[in-house]
């Protein structure tokens, strides 16, 4: 809710405002379950939208989708308005321009990024790779880039890693040593990411961050809601997406310095999921992004149960703070309360540590930055009611809003263009076909040799059998050979005489010498023909 272009967060002894020019100094909303963190988140998001600032919400529990629908003025809302000093007559329930996203494409517009865009450094940090393994992963990306093989989806990365592993000896002098141990370790790490659903996240069309900057149809900032109910169960993929998104924003947005209002504000619900069991390199990356992205006009608010869920390096960057009640039953919880109390600028009218444990739902300790960037004295404030619905959005309504969204057609269908996997698959098929052809030729040649050998052995065996029977190589006995020879000699003699007789008869009075020569020639032909018949 806006008052004088400032976001009214709540009211204690004095109203507490989030100043637009300070919203990029980041913030924290903390408190035990059921103390009102989600309402605070919605109040801030609605106020930013009213200022024309686009918002991103990571909806872990699926309970902020009602922001798209108007709320309703009831007795509880009226009581809350009176407490914070707002005339109920000035309260106008309204829905906000919301756009729903989902990495898995089930609860909103699909969100994708290419493997190349995520890059080897971020991937290695997320996977907890050693320096040597990161070096191998970097070589994989370099080989792909030098060959013009795009790394788009997850199967591209797997195929490229396998290819470099198989051809590692070819790349030693150009890129460096690639060991089978490092390749195997990376493959195992990728398997964990794949099991989280990386095949769905990596691909095209890739999300254009500028699409989050689009204003709503009425000029209010669009509230982009990432449906994380399923993604929250995949911590590695959740961290991959969040870090890629922040890195993408930092790398693509220009420097704006201290602007009148932020260009975009993020709210990460259940923020402990981003840091749970995170390697130090990953935390370092988050710290780096949180520190630097402020100059790009981007604000980040973490929502979690206790401030101790956030690493100290990150916590130190969160200047706008809303602390809902914490329950302290154990020594560790009591210590967390004291730590949270010490992070506020003390108010002489109450003891902060005592207030943290005694506040009811919808009441919080609030300290925001003033015009000079100095934290205000903490107020025990009643939080304003949101103007949108407090109810969760049902799946059918969310699906309808998503299907009617102008960006749905742009991202709904995954595109699997020719990239590294297809290129390497074609090479493998060509090599396999060439190898099969060579093997077929060798097999045919071997078969021909074997056939010829078998025929020779059969011929030798036949001749040996003839010889043993007293026959010649053609299976004839001596008598048969003598009779055949005599028959052929007689037939040839008859043939020659017959041929000469026919020729003399045909040539008649021709010169005697010619008749004799022709007769001899014809006789030889006839005798050979007859001889061959017998």
MARVORO-803659 format. One record per residue (C-alpha): x, y, z. Coordinates in Angstrom, 1 decimal, padded with zeros to 4 digits. Example, Ala and Ser with C-alpha at 12.3 -4.5 7.8 and 13.67 -1.06 7.14 Angstrom:
<recs>
((012.3; -004.5; 007.8))
((013.7; -001.1; 007.1))
</recs>
This chain:
<recs>
((000.0; 000.0; 000.0))
((001.5; 003.4; -001.1))
((001.5; 006.6; 000.9))
((003.2; 009.5; -000.7))
((005.0; 007.1; -003.1))
((006.4; 005.2; -000.2))
((005.4; 001.6; 000.7))
((003.7; 001.4; 004.0))
((004.9; -001.7; 005.7))
((003.1; -001.3; 009.0))
((002.8; 000.9; 012.0))
((004.0; 000.8; 015.6))
((004.4; 004.1; 017.4))
((005.2; 005.5; 014.0))
((004.4; 004.3; 010.5))
((007.2; 002.3; 008.9))
((008.0; 002.7; 005.2))
((010.1; 001.0; 002.6))
((011.6; 003.8; 000.5))
((011.7; 003.0; -003.2))
((015.3; 004.3; -003.5))
((016.4; 001.9; -000.8))
((014.6; -001.2; -002.0))
((017.8; -002.3; -003.9))
((019.7; -002.4; -000.6))
((018.3; -005.9; 000.0))
((016.3; -007.2; 002.9))
((015.3; -010.0; 005.2))
((011.9; -011.3; 006.3))
((012.3; -013.8; 009.1))
((010.0; -015.5; 011.6))
((008.6; -018.8; 012.8))
((006.0; -020.7; 010.8))
((002.6; -019.0; 011.0))
((003.8; -015.6; 012.2))
((002.9; -013.7; 009.0))
((006.0; -013.8; 006.7))
((003.9; -014.4; 003.6))
((001.6; -011.5; 004.3))
((004.7; -009.2; 004.7))
((006.1; -010.5; 001.4))
((002.8; -009.8; -000.4))
((002.6; -006.3; 001.1))
((006.1; -005.4; -000.2))
((005.5; -007.0; -003.6))
((002.2; -005.2; -004.1))
((003.7; -001.9; -003.1))
((006.6; -002.4; -005.5))
((004.2; -003.3; -008.3))
((002.1; -000.2; -007.6))
((005.4; 001.8; -008.1))
((005.8; 000.2; -011.5))
((008.7; -002.1; -010.3))
((008.6; -005.7; -011.5))
((008.9; -008.4; -008.9))
((010.1; -012.0; -008.8))
((008.7; -014.3; -006.2))
((009.9; -017.9; -005.5))
((006.7; -019.5; -004.3))
((007.9; -022.5; -002.4))
((004.6; -023.5; -000.8))
((002.3; -022.4; -003.6))
((000.5; -019.9; -001.4))
((001.2; -016.6; -003.0))
((-000.6; -017.2; -006.4))
((-003.7; -015.5; -004.9))
((-001.9; -012.2; -005.6))
((-003.5; -012.3; -009.0))
((-007.0; -012.1; -007.5))
((-008.5; -009.2; -005.5))
((-008.9; -009.7; -001.7))
((-012.0; -008.9; 000.3))
((-012.7; -006.3; 003.0))
((-013.8; -008.2; 006.1))
((-013.8; -007.6; 009.8))
((-010.2; -008.8; 010.3))
((-008.9; -006.6; 007.4))
((-010.9; -003.6; 008.8))
((-009.4; -004.1; 012.2))
((-005.9; -004.3; 010.8))
((-006.5; -001.2; 008.7))
((-007.6; 000.8; 011.7))
((-004.5; -000.4; 013.6))
((-002.1; 000.8; 011.0))
((-004.0; 004.1; 010.6))
((-005.6; 003.5; 007.2))
((-009.2; 004.5; 006.5))
((-011.0; 001.3; 005.4))
((-012.9; 003.4; 002.9))
((-009.6; 004.0; 001.2))
((-008.8; 000.3; 001.0))
((-009.5; -001.1; -002.5))
((-009.2; -004.8; -003.0))
((-007.4; -005.6; -006.2))
((-005.6; -008.3; -008.0))
((-002.1; -007.7; -009.4))
((-000.6; -008.4; -012.8))
((001.0; -011.8; -012.2))
((002.9; -014.1; -014.5))
((003.4; -017.7; -013.5))
((006.6; -019.6; -014.3))
((007.7; -023.2; -013.6))
((011.0; -024.9; -014.4))
((009.0; -028.1; -015.0))
((006.4; -026.3; -017.0))
((003.5; -027.7; -014.9))
((002.5; -024.6; -012.9))
((003.5; -021.9; -015.3))
((005.5; -020.9; -018.3))
((008.5; -023.2; -018.7))
((011.9; -021.7; -017.7))
((015.0; -022.9; -019.5))
((018.6; -022.0; -019.8))
((021.3; -023.3; -022.1))
((024.3; -025.2; -020.8))
((026.6; -022.7; -022.5))
((024.9; -019.8; -020.7))
((025.2; -021.4; -017.3))
((028.9; -022.0; -018.1))
((031.6; -024.3; -016.6))
((032.5; -022.1; -013.6))
((029.0; -021.9; -012.2))
((028.4; -025.6; -012.9))
((031.6; -026.6; -011.2))
((030.7; -024.6; -008.1))
((027.2; -026.1; -008.0))
((028.6; -029.6; -008.4))
((031.4; -029.1; -005.9))
((034.1; -030.0; -008.3))
((037.8; -029.8; -007.5))
((040.1; -027.5; -009.3))
((041.3; -030.3; -011.5))
((037.8; -031.4; -012.4))
((036.8; -027.8; -013.1))
((039.8; -027.7; -015.5))
((038.5; -030.7; -017.4))
((035.0; -029.3; -017.5))
((036.4; -026.1; -018.9))
((038.3; -028.1; -021.6))
((035.0; -029.7; -022.5))
((033.4; -026.3; -023.1))
((036.5; -025.0; -025.0))
((036.6; -028.0; -027.3))
((032.9; -027.6; -028.1))
((033.4; -023.8; -028.7))
((036.4; -024.3; -030.9))
((034.6; -026.8; -033.1))
((031.4; -024.8; -033.3))
((029.4; -027.4; -031.4))
((026.7; -025.7; -029.3))
((026.1; -027.0; -025.8))
((022.3; -026.4; -025.5))
((020.7; -029.2; -023.4))
((021.9; -031.7; -020.9))
((022.5; -034.5; -023.4))
((024.9; -032.1; -025.3))
((027.0; -031.8; -022.1))
((027.0; -035.5; -021.5))
((027.9; -036.4; -025.1))
((030.6; -033.8; -025.1))
((032.1; -035.0; -021.9))
((032.1; -038.6; -023.2))
((033.7; -037.4; -026.5))
((036.5; -035.5; -024.8))
((037.1; -038.5; -022.5))
((037.4; -040.9; -025.4))
((039.7; -038.5; -027.4))
((041.7; -037.2; -024.4))
((045.0; -038.1; -026.0))
((044.2; -035.8; -029.0))
((043.8; -032.7; -026.7))
((046.8; -033.1; -024.3))
((049.1; -030.8; -026.2))
((046.4; -028.2; -027.1))
((044.3; -027.9; -023.9))
((046.0; -030.0; -021.2))
((045.7; -033.3; -019.5))
((042.3; -035.0; -019.2))
((042.1; -037.9; -016.9))
((039.5; -040.7; -016.9))
((039.2; -040.2; -013.1))
((038.1; -036.5; -013.5))
((035.7; -037.4; -016.4))
((034.2; -040.1; -014.2))
((033.8; -037.8; -011.2))
((032.1; -035.1; -013.4))
((029.8; -037.7; -014.8))
((028.8; -038.8; -011.4))
((028.2; -035.2; -010.3))
((026.1; -034.6; -013.4))
((024.0; -037.7; -012.5))
((022.9; -036.0; -009.3))
((021.9; -032.9; -011.2))
((020.1; -035.0; -013.8))
((018.1; -036.8; -011.2))
((016.9; -033.4; -010.0))
((015.4; -032.7; -013.4))
((018.3; -030.9; -015.2))
((017.1; -032.3; -018.6))
((014.0; -030.1; -018.2))
((015.8; -027.0; -017.2))
((018.6; -027.0; -019.8))
((017.4; -026.3; -023.3))
((015.8; -023.7; -025.6))
((014.1; -021.3; -025.9))
((016.1; -019.8; -023.1))
((014.5; -017.3; -020.8))
((015.0; -013.7; -021.7))
((015.5; -011.9; -018.4))
((014.1; -008.7; -020.1))
((010.7; -010.5; -020.2))
((010.5; -010.1; -016.4))
((010.9; -006.4; -016.9))
((007.7; -005.9; -018.8))
((005.0; -003.8; -017.1))
((001.5; -005.0; -016.6))
((-001.3; -003.7; -018.9))
((-002.1; -000.9; -016.4))
((001.5; 000.3; -015.9))
((002.0; -001.6; -012.6))
((005.0; -003.8; -012.3))
((004.5; -007.5; -013.2))
((004.8; -009.9; -010.3))
((006.6; -012.9; -011.7))
((005.8; -016.0; -009.6))
((008.0; -019.0; -009.9))
((006.0; -022.0; -008.9))
((008.5; -023.9; -006.8))
((006.4; -026.6; -005.1))
((008.2; -029.4; -007.1))
((011.5; -027.5; -007.6))
((011.8; -027.1; -003.8))
((012.2; -030.9; -003.6))
((015.2; -030.6; -005.9))
((017.7; -028.5; -003.9))
((020.6; -028.8; -006.4))
((018.5; -027.7; -009.4))
((016.9; -025.0; -007.3))
((020.3; -023.5; -006.5))
((021.4; -023.9; -010.1))
((018.4; -021.9; -011.3))
((018.7; -019.2; -008.7))
((022.4; -018.6; -009.2))
((022.1; -018.7; -013.0))
((019.3; -016.1; -012.8))
((021.2; -013.7; -010.5))
((024.4; -014.1; -012.6))
((022.4; -013.5; -015.8))
((020.9; -010.3; -014.3))
((024.2; -009.1; -013.2))
((025.9; -009.7; -016.5))
((023.2; -008.3; -018.7))
((021.8; -005.3; -016.8))
((023.6; -002.0; -017.1))
((024.9; 000.0; -014.1))
((022.3; 002.4; -012.8))
((023.9; 003.6; -009.5))
((021.4; 005.0; -006.9))
((018.2; 005.1; -008.9))
((014.8; 006.5; -007.7))
((013.5; 003.0; -007.6))
((014.8; -000.5; -008.4))
((014.6; -002.1; -011.8))
((013.6; -005.4; -010.3))
((013.2; -006.9; -006.8))
((013.5; -010.6; -005.9))
((011.9; -012.4; -003.0))
((013.4; -015.8; -002.2))
((011.1; -017.8; 000.1))
((012.5; -020.6; 002.3))
((016.0; -019.1; 001.6))
((017.7; -021.7; 003.7))
((017.2; -024.1; 000.8))
((019.7; -022.0; -001.2))
((022.4; -022.4; 001.4))
((021.7; -025.8; 003.0))
((024.9; -027.9; 002.7))
((026.2; -025.5; 000.1))
((029.9; -025.6; -000.7))
((031.9; -022.6; 000.2))
((032.5; -021.7; -003.4))
((028.7; -021.5; -003.9))
((028.2; -019.3; -000.9))
((031.0; -017.1; -002.2))
((029.3; -016.7; -005.5))
((026.0; -015.7; -003.8))
((027.9; -013.2; -001.7))
((029.5; -011.7; -004.7))
((026.3; -011.4; -006.6))
((024.4; -009.9; -003.7))
((027.1; -007.3; -003.1))
((027.4; -006.2; -006.7))
((023.9; -006.5; -008.1))
((022.7; -003.6; -006.1))
((024.5; -001.3; -008.5))
((022.4; -002.8; -011.3))
((019.2; -001.6; -009.6))
((018.2; -005.1; -008.4))
((017.1; -005.7; -004.8))
((017.0; -009.1; -003.1))
((014.9; -010.1; -000.1))
((015.4; -013.4; 001.6))
((012.5; -015.0; 003.5))
((013.4; -017.6; 006.1))
((012.6; -018.7; 009.7))
((015.7; -017.4; 011.5))
((018.5; -015.1; 010.4))
((021.0; -017.8; 011.2))
((019.7; -019.7; 008.1))
((021.6; -017.1; 006.0))
((025.4; -017.1; 005.9))
((026.9; -014.1; 007.8))
((028.5; -012.7; 004.6))
((025.1; -012.5; 002.9))
((023.2; -011.4; 006.1))
((025.5; -008.4; 006.4))
((024.2; -007.1; 003.0))
((020.5; -007.2; 004.1))
((019.7; -003.7; 005.3))
((015.8; -003.7; 005.3))
((014.6; -006.1; 008.0))
((011.3; -007.5; 009.1))
((011.5; -009.9; 012.1))
((008.4; -011.8; 013.0))
((008.1; -013.8; 016.2))
((010.6; -016.5; 017.0))
((010.0; -019.3; 019.5))
((012.9; -020.0; 021.8))
((012.7; -023.3; 023.7))
((016.2; -024.6; 023.5))
((019.6; -022.8; 024.2))
((020.3; -022.7; 020.5))
((017.0; -021.1; 019.8))
((017.5; -018.6; 022.6))
((020.9; -017.7; 021.1))
((019.2; -017.2; 017.7))
((016.7; -014.7; 019.3))
((019.5; -012.7; 021.0))
((021.4; -012.6; 017.7))
((018.4; -011.4; 015.8))
((017.7; -008.7; 018.4))
((021.2; -007.4; 018.2))
((020.9; -006.8; 014.5))
((018.4; -004.0; 015.1))
((018.9; -000.4; 016.1))
((017.5; -000.4; 019.6))
((014.2; 001.3; 020.6))
((014.3; 002.7; 024.1))
((010.6; 001.9; 024.6))
((010.9; -001.8; 024.6))
((013.5; -004.6; 024.8))
((014.0; -006.1; 021.4))
((014.9; -009.6; 022.6))
((011.8; -009.8; 024.7))
((009.5; -008.6; 021.9))
((010.8; -011.2; 019.5))
((009.4; -014.0; 021.6))
((006.1; -012.4; 022.5))
((004.7; -010.9; 019.3))
((001.5; -012.3; 017.8))
((000.7; -013.1; 014.2))
((000.9; -010.1; 011.9))
((003.2; -008.1; 014.2))
((006.9; -007.8; 013.5))
((010.0; -005.8; 014.4))
((010.6; -003.6; 011.5))
((013.7; -001.5; 010.6))
((014.1; 000.1; 007.1))
((016.7; 002.4; 005.7))
((015.9; 006.1; 005.8))
((016.7; 008.7; 003.1))
((020.4; 008.7; 004.2))
((020.7; 004.9; 004.0))
((020.8; 004.6; 007.8))
((018.7; 001.9; 009.5))
((015.7; 003.4; 011.4))
((015.0; 002.7; 015.1))
((013.2; -000.7; 015.3))
((009.4; -000.5; 015.5))
((007.2; -003.2; 016.9))
((004.7; -002.7; 014.1))
((001.5; -004.3; 012.9))
((001.9; -005.2; 009.3))
((-000.5; -003.8; 006.7))
((-003.0; -006.1; 005.1))
((-002.4; -006.9; 001.4))
((-005.0; -005.8; -001.2))
((-004.9; -009.1; -003.1))
((-006.4; -012.4; -002.0))
((-004.8; -014.3; 000.9))
((-006.0; -017.6; -000.5))
((-003.8; -019.9; -002.6))
((-004.6; -020.0; -006.3))
((-006.2; -023.3; -007.5))
((-004.4; -025.2; -010.3))
((-007.2; -024.6; -012.9))
((-007.1; -020.8; -012.5))
((-003.3; -020.7; -012.6))
((-003.3; -022.9; -015.8))
((-005.9; -020.6; -017.4))
((-003.9; -017.4; -016.5))
((-000.8; -019.1; -017.9))
((-002.4; -020.2; -021.1))
((-003.8; -016.7; -021.8))
((-000.4; -015.1; -021.1))
((001.2; -013.3; -024.1))
((004.6; -015.0; -023.3))
((003.2; -018.6; -023.1))
((003.5; -019.2; -026.8))
((007.1; -018.0; -026.8))
((008.3; -020.5; -024.2))
((005.8; -023.4; -024.0))
((007.4; -025.8; -026.5))
((011.0; -026.9; -026.1))
((013.2; -026.6; -029.3))
((015.8; -029.3; -029.9))
((018.0; -027.9; -032.7))
((021.1; -029.5; -034.1))
((023.8; -029.1; -031.4))
((026.7; -031.1; -030.0))
((024.8; -034.2; -029.2))
((023.4; -034.5; -032.8))
((026.7; -033.7; -034.4))
((028.6; -036.2; -032.3))
((025.8; -038.8; -032.9))
((026.1; -038.3; -036.7))
((029.9; -038.7; -036.4))
((029.5; -041.9; -034.4))
((026.9; -043.2; -036.9))
((029.2; -042.4; -039.8))
((032.2; -044.0; -038.1))
((030.1; -047.1; -037.2))
((028.8; -047.4; -040.8))
((032.4; -047.1; -042.2))
((033.6; -049.6; -039.7))
((030.8; -052.0; -040.5))
((031.5; -051.6; -044.3))
((035.2; -052.4; -043.7))
((034.3; -055.4; -041.6))
((031.9; -056.5; -044.3))
((034.6; -056.3; -047.0))
((037.0; -058.1; -044.8))
((034.4; -060.8; -044.1))
((033.6; -061.1; -047.8))
((037.3; -061.4; -048.7))
((037.8; -064.0; -046.0))
((034.8; -065.9; -047.2))
((036.1; -065.9; -050.8))
((039.5; -067.1; -049.7))
((037.9; -069.8; -047.6))
((035.8; -070.9; -050.6))
((038.8; -071.0; -052.9))
((040.7; -072.9; -050.4))
((037.8; -075.4; -050.0))
((037.6; -075.8; -053.8))
((041.3; -076.5; -054.0))
((041.2; -079.0; -051.2))
((038.2; -080.7; -052.9))
((040.0; -080.8; -056.2))
((043.1; -082.3; -054.6))
((041.0; -084.9; -052.8))
((039.2; -085.8; -056.0))
((042.5; -086.2; -057.9))
((043.8; -088.3; -055.1))
((040.8; -090.6; -055.2))
((041.1; -090.9; -059.1))
((044.8; -091.7; -058.6))
((044.1; -094.3; -056.0))
((041.5; -095.9; -058.5))
((044.1; -095.9; -061.3))
((042.3; -093.1; -063.2))
((043.7; -090.0; -064.7))
((042.9; -086.5; -063.3))
((039.7; -086.5; -065.3))
((038.5; -089.9; -063.9))
((039.3; -092.0; -067.1))
((040.8; -095.4; -067.2))
((043.7; -096.2; -069.5))
((041.4; -098.1; -071.9))
((039.0; -095.2; -072.0))
((041.8; -092.9; -072.8))
((043.1; -095.1; -075.6))
((039.6; -095.5; -077.1))
((038.8; -091.8; -076.9))
((042.1; -090.9; -078.5))
((041.6; -093.4; -081.4))
((038.0; -092.2; -081.9))
((039.1; -088.6; -082.0))
((041.9; -089.3; -084.5))
((039.5; -091.2; -086.8))
((036.8; -088.6; -086.6))
((039.3; -085.8; -087.3))
((040.6; -087.7; -090.3))
((037.1; -088.2; -091.6))
((036.4; -084.6; -090.9))
((039.3; -083.3; -092.9))
((038.5; -085.4; -095.9))
((034.9; -084.4; -095.7))
((035.8; -080.7; -095.5))
((038.2; -080.9; -098.5))
((035.5; -082.7; -100.5))
((032.9; -080.1; -099.7))
((035.3; -077.2; -100.5))
((036.4; -078.7; -103.9))
((032.8; -079.2; -104.8))
((032.0; -075.6; -103.9))
((035.0; -074.0; -105.6))
((034.7; -076.1; -108.8))
((037.3; -075.0; -111.4))
((039.1; -072.7; -109.1))
((042.9; -072.9; -109.1))
((044.1; -076.2; -107.8))
((046.4; -074.7; -105.3))
((043.6; -072.6; -103.9))
((041.3; -075.6; -103.8))
((043.8; -077.6; -101.9))
((044.5; -074.8; -099.4))
((040.9; -074.1; -098.8))
((040.1; -077.8; -098.6))
((042.8; -078.3; -096.0))
((041.6; -075.4; -093.9))
((037.9; -076.4; -094.0))
((038.9; -080.0; -093.3))
((040.8; -079.0; -090.2))
((037.8; -077.0; -088.9))
((035.3; -079.8; -089.5))
((037.6; -082.4; -088.0))
((038.1; -080.3; -084.8))
((034.4; -079.8; -084.4))
((033.7; -083.5; -084.8))
((036.6; -084.4; -082.6))
((035.4; -082.3; -079.8))
((032.0; -083.9; -080.0))
((033.6; -087.3; -079.3))
</recs>
